[in-house]
Amino acid sequence: MEFKVLGKTLYSEDLVSGLIVFLVALPLCLGIALASGAPLFSGIIAGIVGGIVVGTLSGSHLSVSGPAAGLTAIIVTQLEALNGNYQAFLVSVVLAGVIQIVFSVLKLGAFANYIPNSVIIGLLAGIGLMLIIGQIPLLFGLDRLNQLNAQMLDHPFDIGSAIIGIFSLIFILVWDSSKFKKLPIPSMLIVIILAGLLNFLFIQSNSSLIIFDENLINLPQILNSHEKLFFFPDFSFLNSSQIYIGAFTLAIIASLETILNLEAADRMDPYKRTSPPNRELFAQGIGNTFSGFIGGMPITSVIVRSSINATSGSKTKFSAITHGLLLIIAVLFLTPLLNYVPLSTLAAILLLTGYKLAKPELFINFYKKGWKQFLPFITTVIIIVTVDLLVGVIFGIAVSLAFILYHNLQSGIHTSYEINPNGNTTHIQLLSHVSFLNRAMLSKALSKVKDNEYVIVDASQINEIDPDLYIVIEDFKKDKAKLKNITIQIIGCKKNSFEMV
């Protein structure tokens, strides 16, 4: 269904998708703020800015921005260096946004074009596995896997939370495999409503299945709160070098994560649209600058929210904007209702999203493609799951480069032999991608030339010979060629600094 607002076409799918993303993003905003040591409300502010400001300026149809788990360690480290002064840290956030704007002006967003396909898909699969691993405890009302043994001493799990979580999982699977899937209302939205109603019934009936408070969405009621919710940057810290170290660190890591997530989000787009990376850097820069000014955490494009957005049927970026608007409405008016929704239902949604990103068939298909594709893919996945997202991507790229290097070492030079009555000829062809890396291969080919032979070095595919390779040829001419009566000729190369003909 579509309708017109101010001359723009809006789709009902975007509204529904925005609602689902909002419900998933809400606890993530609070959780990431808590894990980072920042004020809880700063996570909500960052989510609002990521949805509305970045969503409006972005050229992406599916990417959703907000506070990211990948920045948690950086924020913790920076706050420790600033003795926990969050207002000083906000100065770094503002400056990081300005630096990102500079990155966009310098067109550094093209970085994504140099990331191998196997690494991008490995990024998605790694995120999928992390979602599955991270959400299984929440599905049963446990905060973390390492709390399992301790909690089992009192109770194996939160029974009410587990019942609703498993119900949510089964409901979505059954709904999406039946004829009801064709209805305009997605299963994820329906199950969230049903989960909230079930928990409400547990409470009203004073059931033993009442869900523990820590396993529910816990949104602060800002209209009735006596806590300080808004913080502003303290620019008196501009004379501190730590502020600039933090700003550059945040800008670089946030930009890398955004570009990688943007590329991954485009791959999930059923309409196969391409997002402009430099425009995204600009949008992120404006977003971080604004977020820092009003007390919000640093933001990036977030793959979890973007994945939910894609699988919920979003068509345009209005879904991201909708999720930001709903965050505002929620913190102002809907807190009591939203706090009925169990985290186990959100865990079921995230778990199924993770499965879609990391299906077993994906691993099998990459294995069948051979080691050149599989090894960078599986390296990226394993390191993302065990270490860190960016570290995994870096190692995945390194493995891909190692394969390229090995290929160039083996294929930059082609050697053939011709036997004639008047003397044998060795043809050494320098291929278009030949470089100094092939120096050893060229030396090996020349070392096999026998006495009185004729050698042709064919450089017709290149404009000029690499200096390192030319030195190998010159040394051969001066030493072995003269000593063993070998004639060597270079053909097909234009004149260059070495005056070759």
N, C-alpha and C positions, 0 to 999 in steps of 0.2 A: 504494500500500500504506500502511495506517495501523496504529498500535498505541498502546496506552495506557501512559503512564508517570506515576505519581503523580496519576492522575485527569485528565491532560492528553492530548489527542489529538495524536500526533506522526506526521508523514508521511515516508515514505522519500524523497520528492522534496526535502524540506527538508534531509535529511542529504547527499544528493548535491549539491544546490545549494550548501550550506554548504562542501562540500569544494572545489568549483570556485571559489567566491568566495575561499576561503582561498588557493588556488594563485595566483590573480591578485593578491590583496591583499598577499601576502608580499613579492614584489619591489617593489611600490609603496611599502610601508611603509619598506623599506630605502632605496629611491631618493629618496623625498621627504625622509627624514631627512638623507641625504647632500647633497641640493640645498639644504636649509635651513641647513646648517652645524651641525646638532645631532648628538649621539651617535647612531650607527646603531641601537643597541638601543632608543633612545627612540621610534623609529618603530614597532617591534614592540610596545612597551608600549601605545602609543596605539591600535594595531590591536586588541589584546586588550581594552582598556577599551571601545573603540567597539563591539566585537562583543558582549561579555558584559554590561557595565554598561548602556550605552545601549540595546543590543538588548533587554534585560530590561525596562527602564523605558519604552521607546518604545511608542507606539500604532500605529506603522507596521508593515505586514506585509512590505514589500519593502525599505525603506530600510536601507542598511548604512553604518555610520559608521567613521571612522578618520582618520588624518592625510591632509590634503587638499593637493593641489598649489596650490590657490588661495590658501593661506596662506603659501606659501613665501617670497614677497617680503617679507611683513610680518615673518616670523620672522627673516629675514636682517637686515632693517633694525633690528629691536629688539635683536638680538644685537650688532650693530655699535655701537649706542648704549650698550650695557652692557659694551663692551670684551670681548665674547665670553664673558661670564660666564653659563653656561647655568643655574646654580643660581639666579641672580638672575632670569633670564627665567622660570623655573618659578613664581616668585611672581606674575608677570603672568598665567600660565596659570590658576593657582588663582583669582585675583580675577576673571578673565574668566568662569570658570564660575559664580561667585557672581552676577555681573551678569546672566548668562543666566537664572539662576533668578528674579531680580527681573523680567526681561523677561516670563517666563512668568506670574508673579503679576499683572503689569499687563496681561495678555492681548494682548501685542503680536504674537502669532503670526498674528493675522488679516490681517497685511500681505499674505499670499499671495492673499487674495481680491481684491486690487486689481491683480493682475498680469494683463494681457491674455493671452488664449489664444495669440495669434500669437507673443508673446514667450516663453511657456513652451515651445511647440513649437520655436521658434527656438533656445532654450537647448539642447534635446535634440539638434537637428540640428547645432548648433555643436560640442557635445561629440563627436558622432559623427564629424564631419570631423576634429576634433583627434585622435581615436583613430586614424583611418585614416592621417593624415599622420604621426603620431608612431610608429606601429607598423611601417610599411613598412621603415624601415632595420633595425629589430630582426628582422624576418622574414628578412633576409639576413645577419644577424650584424653589422650596423653599429650603433654606439651612437647616432649622430645624423646627420642629413642633411648637416650642414656638415663632417662628417669623411669624406664619401664620396671626394673627390678625393685626400685625403692617404692613405687606406687603399688606394686603387686602385694606388698606386705599388708596393706590396709584394704585395698580393693583392686581387682584385676584391671578394671577400667571404669570409666563413667558409663554405666549401663544405658542411661537415657541418651547420652550423646552418641554412643555406639549404635544403638537401635536406629536413631534418626539418620546417622551417617550411612549405615549400610542400606537403609530404606532409600535414601537419596541416590546412592550408587545404582541400586537395582532399578529404581524408577526411571532414571535417565537412560539406562541401557535398554529397558523394555520399550520406553516411549520412542526412542530414536530408531528402533528396529521394527516399529509397527506403522500402521497407516496414519497414526496421530502425528507422525513427524511432518506431514504435509500442512498441518495447521500453522497459522501465522505466529502463534505463541510458542517460543522454544521451551524445551523440557527444563532447562536450567532455571528459568524464571518461575515456572510452576512449582518446581521442587523447593525453591527457596520460600515461597509463600506457604506451601504445605508444611515445611519444616518449622516455620515460625508458629503456625497454627497448632501443630502437635505439641510443641514445647509449651504454648499457652494453655492447652488442655491439661498437660501434666501439672502445671502450676495450679490451675483452678480446681483440679480434683485432688490436690495435695498428694499426688502420686509419689511413690518411691523412685520413680524414674525422672524426677526433676533434675535438670542439668546443672552442674556446678557453674558458678559465675565465671570462673576462669576459662570455661569452654564455650562461652557466648561472646558475640560481638560486644565489645565494651567501649562504647562511644561516650566521651565526656559531654555533659550537658552544659554548654558554654553560657547559656542565658542565666543559669542559676549557679555558675561556678564562682568561687571566691579566689581561685588560683590565678596567678599571672599567666595569661595565655599568649600575649604578644610581646616579642622582643625586637629590638631594632639595632642595626649595626653601630658599633662604637668606633668612629673613624679616628679617634685619638691613637689607635693602634697602627695607623698607617706607617709609623716610623719603625715598626718591628719587622725584621726580615722574615720571621716565621709566617707572617701574613702572606707574603708573596710566594714563599715556598708552597704553602697550602693552596694558594690560588692557582698556581701553575700545575700542581699535582692534580687538583680537582678538574681543571679545564682539560688536561690531556686525557685522564682516565674517563671522565664523563663523555668526552667527544668520541673516544675510541668505542666505548660501549654503545653510544647512540648510533654511530655509523654501522657497527656490526648488527645491532638489533634492527636497524632500519632495513638493511639488506635482507635479514631473516624474515622480517614482516612482509616485505615485498614477495618473498617466495611463498608465503601463505595466502597471498591475495588470489582469490578465484578468478578475478578479472585481469590478472597479470599486469597490473599497473606498476610504473616505476616512479619512485620518490626521488626528488632532487636532494642530494646529500648536503650541498652547501646551503640551501635554503633551510634544511633541518638544523644545521649548526647555528645559523642565524636565529632561528626560532628558539633553540635551546639556550643560546646566549642571552636573548631578551628574557626568557623565562627564569634563568638562574639569577640574573641581575635583579629582576623584580621580586623573586622569591626571597633573595637575601635582604632586600630593603624592608620587607614586611615580616621578617623573622622566620621564613621557611627554610627547609633543608635544601641542599643541592639536588637537582633533578637530572634524569636522563630518560631516554626512551627505554621502556621496560618490556622485556620480551614476554614475561608472564601475562601482563595485562594486554599486550598486543595479541598474544595467542588466544586469550579468552575473547577478545574483540573479534578476531577472525572467525573463530569457531562458533560464535554467537550469531553470525549472519550479518555483521556490519557491512554497509555499502560505502559510506563516506566518513570523513573525519568528524562529522557532527556527533557521532557516537562518543568520541573522546571528549568533545566539548560538553555533551550531555552528562557524562560521568563527573566532570568538574562541577557543573551546576548542581547536580544531585548531592555532591559532597557539601556544598554550601547549605542547601535545603536541609540535609540530614543533621548537620551540627546545630542548626537553628531550631528545627521543629520536629524532626522524626526520631530523635534519639530513643525515646521509650519503646517505640515499635521495633526499630532495628535491633535493639538489644535482646529481643526474643529469639533472633536467628542463631542457631548453633554454629560454631566454627566447623563442626564435623560435616555439615552440608556444603560449606565452601570447600572443605578438604576433598569431598567427593567430586566436585566440579573440577578442581585443580588436578586431582589424580587422573581423571579421564582426559583432561587436556594434555597432561604429561604423557599419557599412553599414546595419544594421537601423534605426538612429536617423536616418540621413541618406540614405534612399533617394531616387533621382532623382524618383520619382513624387511624393514629398512636396513638392518644389520646384515641380513642374508644377501640382499641385493648388492650392497657395497662389497661384501666378501667375494661375490661372483665377478665383480668388475676387476679384480686383481689387486695386488699389493700396492700398486701406485696410487689407487684411489682409497683402498681400505685402510692402509696404515695411517695416513694423515687424519682420516675420519675417526678411527678408533682411538688414536692418540689424543685428539681433541676431546672426545667424549670422556675418556678415563680421567684426564687431568682436570677437566671442568668439574667432574663429580668429586674427585678426591682432593683437589687443591683449590683452584680458583678459575673463574670464567676467563679472564684476560690471559692468565698463564696458559690455560688450555689452548686458547686461540693462537698464542705466540708459538707454542710447541707444535701445534698442527701446521702452521705456516712453515716452521723450520723443517719439519719432515717433508713437506711438499717441495721446499727449496732443495733439500738433499736429493730428492729424486730428479729434479731438474738438473742439478749439478752433475749427478751421475750420468744422466742421459747425454748432456753436452760433452762430458769427458769421453763418452763412448762413440758419439756420432758426429762430432764436429769435423772430422777428417775421414775421407774415403780413399782407400788405396787399392789400385788395380795394377796388374802386370801384363805386359805384352811381349811375346817372344817372336823375334824377327831374325832372319838369316844374317842381317847386317849388325845385329846387336839387340839386346833386350832393353825394354823401356818400362820405367816405373812411373805410373800416373798417380799423383797425389792431389786430390781435389779438396780445396778448402770450401766447406759449406757455408751457407749464409750466416749461421749462428756461431761460427768459429770465434774463439777468443784466446786470451792468454792461458785460460784453463786447459787448452788443448796442447800446450807446449810439450808435455811429456809424450803425448801421442804422436806428435810430429817428429820429435827426436827419435822415437822408436821406429817409425816408418822409414826415416832416412838412414838409420843404422843398419837396415836390412838390404840397402842398395849394394850390389856387388861391383867388383872391378869392371871398368870399361862400359858401364851401363849409361843409359840416357835417362835423365829424370825431368819430368814435366810437372811443375807445380801450377795447377789450374786454379786461379783466383778470380774466375769470371763471375762468381756469385757475390763478390764483395767489392766495395769501392777502394778499400786500401787494407793492406795487411797489418794486423796488430803488431806493434813494435817488438813485443817479446817473441812472436813467431818469426818475424823478419830476422831477428838476431840469430835464431836457431839456424835459419837458412844460410845467412852470411857466414856463420862459423863453419857450417858444413862445406860451403864453397871454398873457404880459405884453407881448411885442414884436409878432411877426408877426400873431397872431390879432386883436389890437385894431386894428392898422394896416390889415388887409385884410378886416375884418368876417367873421372866421372863428369859428364856434362850435365849441367842443370839449367833449366830455363823456366822463367816465371811468365805466365801468359794470362791475359784477360783482366788485368788490374790497371786502373787508370794511374797516371803519374801522381805521386804523392811526395811526402817529405823525403822519401828514400830514393826518389828519382828512378823508380823501376819502370821497365818497359815490357 
